[in-house]
Amino acid sequence: MFYKGIDQLNRVVEIANLPERIVSLVPSQTELLVDLGLEDRIVGVTRYCVHPENLRTDKVVVGGTKKIVLERIYELQPDLIIANKEENTLDIVAACDQIAPTYVSDILTLENAYEMIHDIGMMTGSSFKAKSLVRTIKMEFNKLKVDSAKKAIYLIWKNPYMATGNDTFIHHVLRQGGFENLCKDLQRYPEFSLDELIKLQPEFILLSSEPYPFKEEDKQELIEAFTLAPAPNALKPKVIPKIVLVDGEMFSWYGSRLKLVPEYLSKLQDQLNK
C-alpha cells in the first residue's frame, strides 16, 4: 500500500501505488498539482481549471465542477481523483469513489489549506515540495501587516446580491487582510436586497471577479444607489462606502496561489487607505 490516510471529510483514502494518472475537479488544487511538479501526471481537469492556461487544451476536460461527465473520467482510468466539498457535489464524490481513490478537501481556514497541501504531497510522492510551499505561504502571511479592521461586505453574486458569511474560506481571508466582515454572524452565502445592503452601512464593498464577474458598471450602480439613498438613521451621517473590484482568486483559491495572497492584500489595503 503506497498511501493510506483520511481526507478532510474523514473518509479513508487508500492508494495502492504512486499515482500516475490524476483527475482534478478543483481549479485551485489543479494549480497546486502543477506547482508541485505533477503536471505530466494530470490527465483530467474541469473547464474552470484556468491556471496554467494550457491545461484545458493539453488535458481532457471532464466538465464543470458541479456537472461532470463520469464516462470521461472512467475512460481516463485515473488512479487518484481530487475533489472538494464545496466545489463538487456529494453525488459526484460518490460516483468518483467507484472509479478511483478520491480525496475530498474541506477548506475554511489557512490551517485547513496547509493540511490539504501536505495531504496531496503525501499522496503524490511530493511531500518535500509540499512542505516547502507551506513554509513559503506561512512566511508571506507572517509578513502581512494590516491596520484596524475595516467594516466590509464581500459580494460574490448579483440578482440577488450574495455576500460571504462566517463559515467560508473567504471570511477567513478577509480577517487576515484586516477586514471586519459585516456578515460574520450569518452562515454561508446570505442574500441581500439593495436596500438591505445600504442598511448595513459598510465602509467598504469588495466586488469579486468570481463566481459573478462584477464589472465597473456594477460598481457605479452601487455607488449611485448608496449616494441617492436616505440616511438609515437620523442620528448618524450617511455612509458612502468605498467600492472596489477585487480578484476573487486571491480570496477563494486555497492552493499554491496562497503564496501570492499576502502581497495582494497589502496592496489592497494601500489602495483603500488613499
N, C-alpha and C positions, 0 to 999 in steps of 0.2 A: 504494500500500500504506500503510494507516494505521499499522500496527504489525507489526514482525517481531522476535521475540526467542525466548528459550528459557525453559521453565518450570523448576521445581526438580527435575524428573527428567531434565533436559537434552533435553527434547523441543522441537522447533521449533513455535512458535505464530505463525501468520500471520493477521492480521485486515485485511480489505480496507478497511473503513470504520469510523467511530466506532460502537461497539456501542450499539444502541438496545433490544435485547431479550436480557436476560441471564438465564440459569438458574444458580442457585447450589445446589450439592449439599452444602454445608458450612455448618453453623449459624453458626460464629464468623465466617466470611468473608461470609456473608449480612449479618450485623450490620455488618461493615466497609463493605460496599457502601452500606448505608443511611447510615452516618456520613460517607461520602464524598459524600453528596448524590445518590445514584443510585437511590433507592427507586422513582422513577417508571419507571426503565428495567428493573427486575427484573420478569420475567414468570413465573418458576417457582422454587419452593423445596421443601425437604423438610418432613416433618411435625415434624422436630426443630428447625426454624428458628423459635425461640420469641421472639427479640428482633429488632425490636419485636413486641408481641403481635398486632398487626393483620395481619401478613404472611400468616398461614395462612388468613385469610379473604379478604384482598384479592388474593392471588396464587394461581396454580394450584399445588396440592401434587402433586408428581410421584412421591411415595413416600417411603421412608426413605432412609438414607444407603447402606445395603448392598443394598437391594432397591428399584429404581426402575421406573416404568412408562415404558419407552422411547417408546411411542406418544404419551404425553402430551408428552414433550419434543419429539418430532418435530412434533407439531401446533402447538406454540408457535412454531416457526420461529425459534429463537434465533440470534443472531449471535455469542454468546460463552457458553461453559459453564465454570463454576468448580468444580473438584474438588480432592480431597486424597488423597494416597497411602494414609493410614491409614483415613480415613473411608469411602472408596469403593474398590471392587474394581477390579482391572485390566481385568476384562471390561466393567465399567460404563464405564471410561475409553475403552476401545477402541470401544465402541458409540457413545458420545457423540462421539468423533472423526469418526465417519461422518456426524454431523448438523451439527456446527458446530465452529469452533476451540475447543479445550478446554485450559484451563490447569490444571495439576496442581501443587499445593503439597506440600512435604515439610518439616515443621516439627519440629525437635528443639531449637532454641535461640532465644533472642531475636533473634540476628542473622538467622536464617532467617526469623523473623516480619517483621522490618524489610524484608528483601529482598522478601518476598511482598507487603507493603503497597505498596512502591514499584512493583513489577511491575503490580499491579492498578490503581494510579494511572495508570501509563503506558498500559495497555491501554484504559482507560475515559475518558481525557482529563481525569483529576482529579489530576494529578501534584502540583499546588500543595497541595491539601488532604492528600494522602498524605504529603508531606514534612513538613508542619506537624504531622500526627498523630504521625509517628515522633519528631519533636523533643520533643513533649509527653511521649510514653511514656518516652523516654530520660531526660528531666529528672526525671520522677517516680521512676524507678528509681535515679537518682543521689542522690535524697534519702533513700532507704531505708537505715536503719541497723539492723544485726542484731547479736545477741550471739554468743557462741561457739556452734558447731554443736550442735544438739540431735539426738540419735540417734532417728530416727523411721522408721516404716513408714507408707506411704500406701496404703490399701486401696481398690480400685475395684470389688470383687465379693465375693459371699458364696456358699458352696456350689458350688464350693470358694472359699476365700478367695484373692483375687488381688491382688498388690501391683504396684508400678511399678518396673521395672528402670532401668538406666542409659541406654539408648538411647530415651528418651521425653522429650517436652517437659515433662511433669510433673516428672521428675527435675531438669531444669534450673531450673524454678521453685522447687522445694524448696531447691535450693542458694542461689538468690537470696534466699530467705526465711530463711536461717540454719539449715537442717536438714541433717543428715548422713543420707542415705538408706541404711538398713541393707541395702537390696537393690542397692546400687550395683555390685556385682560380678556381678549377674545380668542377663540380657537380657529386654527387652520387659516382659511381664506374668507373672511367675512365680507358680505356685500353691503354697499352703501349707495344711497341716492346722492345726488349732488348736494341737496340741502343738508343731508346728514354729514357729508364731508365738511361743509362750511361750518357747521355747529361744533365740530371737533376743534376748530381753531388751531390748526397745525402751524408751526413756524416754517416747516419745510415739507414739500411734497416731492417724493422721488418717483419718477415715471420710468418704469422698467422697459427695456428693449424686448423682453420676452416674459411670458408667452405672448402677450399682446404687444405688438410693436409700436409703442407710443411715439408720436412724431411731434414736430414743432407746432402744428395746428392744434393738437390735443392740449399741449401746454398753454397756448394762447387762449383756448376755450376756457380752461380752468382759471387763468388769470383774470379774464373778463368776468367770469361768474363770481369770483371772490371779491372783485373790485365793486361790482354793482350790488352785491348782497348787503342788506342792512346788518348792523351790528347785532349779534345774537344776544348780547347782554348790554342793557342800557348803562350799566355802571362801569363797563370796561370798553376801551377803544377797540375798534375792529382790527383784526389781524389779517394782513395780506401776506400769505406765505410766499417764500421764495420757492419757485418750482423749477426743477431741473430734470433733464433726461439722463438716465444712467444706464450703464452696461449691465444688463441682467445677469450675464455670465459671471460677473465679479461678485454677485450676491448669492447666486444659487448653484454654481458649479463647485463640487466638493472633491475634485480630484487634484491633479498636478497643477491646475490653474490657480490653486490657492496660493502658490508662491508669488503670484502677481497681485494678489488682493490687497495686502497692506499698503503698498505704494499707491494703488488706485484710491484707496480710502483716504490716504493722507492728502493726495491731490484734490480729492473731492471736498475735504474739509477746508483746504485753502481756497477753493473756488467759492464755497458757501460763506466764508468769513470776509470776503471782499465787500 
